[in-house]
């Protein structure tokens, strides 16, 4: 009996050992599988994205080596899930699909274009020619081929109840293969820029972009109506006329903002991807003249209405600090800039110049390269940058955004030459209301020669900000559409009775300047280097020194330049730009860094927009800036001599 119990005990022990071995082996296999999945996903984000009140995804957004099954999870309190892969709103779209089982995420290489298949004829105002009947336009650019447009899978999903109530929306984007399969040159770009590449996925209802009546990306009904009105007054037009006629894409305001699904990934040099943001937001067309371009800029807005009050992430790196020394990790809006006047050349001209002046007494934007996908289709290379707004001034300088007023210059669009861009005009006052004190002071005094007058004027306008701003613009020869356009002056206006935080210097009520849209700096290369910008800015008889102007920014500068002390400081600033901020060797190294970061991404971009430009155009633009830097330093003194000739004793 004892032997029998011993045998049974041995058998049980043996079985236990087998079970333990099996469990260990199973656990090992599970761990291996999890590691393999992590390597396959090359993703740093949490796999489970369910926040509790949103649909959960079994895999995080990012790059996966092979096709896989994606499971969606219903949040507590909801009955079922609806999703879309065509960009439409899953809560309301006729194409929304009831989730009944795992989705197969596939390689979409070679899939037919949808948003990229739209003919440029309906949304592009440049590259146009007049039709034979003389009453319409044709765009000379064709849509790209299917193979020229990279594809990924974008998903929008909501949970629903039987009463129709919906959860917040969830968004995800998936790439199959390697990152190099999708974005050629990304690794070289990341290595050069020293920051992961931003990849933005926007999922949007097709009609919100391309509908004739309401689409924000097209010429649309507004263009046709304005063209008809134009033809009643004019009997002749050419291809450029199409750029002068407002379309749907020129409309502004909340009415022309559309809600979209938004996901942002960061791609590291080794191809790993991290989802850093994912929620709905609003988009509008961004820019001025460039709104009618083949590739348009976009402004993105975070709003509580869409699910998130801010884009809560250090979009431009942990090194970007505000005046209080805090990391800038909260943005109400930001811009995907197509490049403005250099959209189909180097793209980065504007942000290149801005990157070197951040330590001066002007505001400039931070930026980084970005790739945009719309509804799972590659939409091109962009410059992702900050948005100058009242929120910017509050977040960076610590002022109350409700007290910020800012004017923006555009002599082509506004009869008075500018508009109030931030703040409100009191009832019964005209648009120049906040400039009244400054302009009256200039008119009453005529010149700023007296130190007493100069001192008083400096309580209205920050002389260092004005000095640095005009020194930068003059040194880089940004003269083609400036200063008639692309100037901004801002200040804080504290309401009567409200306590002022005098410890913050930006609450002093003085006008200050910001630098933006400077892509024409050094644009023509060596010939620009010889230009006396202060004299030959094609603005007035005496250029930037002409007091006979209605441009408030130029009037402030010209007035200050009549003071000998200010002039000498301005000359010193011009020379410091030569010797320090735009010092030839350092500036060329910065140019090379930008070139190395953007150039690897050019071939895919130009293939996406066939006929709009070539890599050689971008290289030529970069070469022009290089030549400008070579010769500019030897011609700065000409501007100083000219000022002394006009204003000196």
Order of alpha helices (4+ residues) and beta strands (2+ residues): alpha-beta-beta-beta-beta-beta-beta-beta-beta-beta-beta-beta-alpha-alpha-beta-alpha-alpha-alpha-beta-beta-beta-beta-alpha-beta-beta-alpha-beta-beta-alpha-alpha-alpha-beta-beta-alpha-alpha-alpha-alpha-alpha-alpha-alpha
